[in-house]
Amino acid sequence: MTTTTIELVTYQLKPECSQSDLEPINTDVNAFLKVQPGFLYRSMSEDETGLMYDIVYWQDMQSAKNAADAFTSSKACEALMNVTNMESVTMRHMSAIAEVMSCEA
């Protein structure tokens, strides 16, 4: 039985960067993710303090780890790192313990 893996990355943008700087980068990140084996879903949000939450769902832990390794050498990663305060980055991989999907999804 495979277990869905949740990848949670939090970070802040560099002070001179804004959400509008992320728009073309997110397009490239999404394109990268869509061709990765095991990719299920991605969402991004920002809280009131400016902390970005990048949440990616994977079919299993190995898919998540393989994609993370591949991402480090991608142009999308390079672009994202250029606007990211690297000292603020945290990344976690967790196995889902409960899941439900809307019938409308």
C-alpha positions, 0 to 999 in steps of 0.5 A, a space after each residue: 500500500 502506498 501512502 500519499 506524501 505531503 511536501 511542505 516548503 515554507 520561505 520568505 521572499 527577498 525584501 526587494 521581491 513580491 508576489 508578482 515576481 513569483 507568477 512566471 516562476 510558478 508557471 515554470 515550477 508547475 510545468 516541472 512538477 506536472 512531468 514528475 512521476 508521482 505528482 498529484 497536486 500543488 498549492 501555494 499561499 502566503 500568510 499575513 507575515 509574508 511567509 510562503 507555503 508551498 504544499 505538494 502532494 505526491 503518491 509516495 515518499 520516493 516520488 517526493 524525494 526523486 522530484 526534490 533531487 531533480 528540482 535542484 538542477 532545474 531552471 525553475 529552482 534557480 529562478 525560485 532561489 533568486 527571489 527567495 530569502 534562503 535563510 528562511 527556507 524549511 522543507 518537510 516530507 510527511 506521510 498523510 495519516 488521513 485523506 478525503 476528497 470532495 465528490 466534486 473534485 
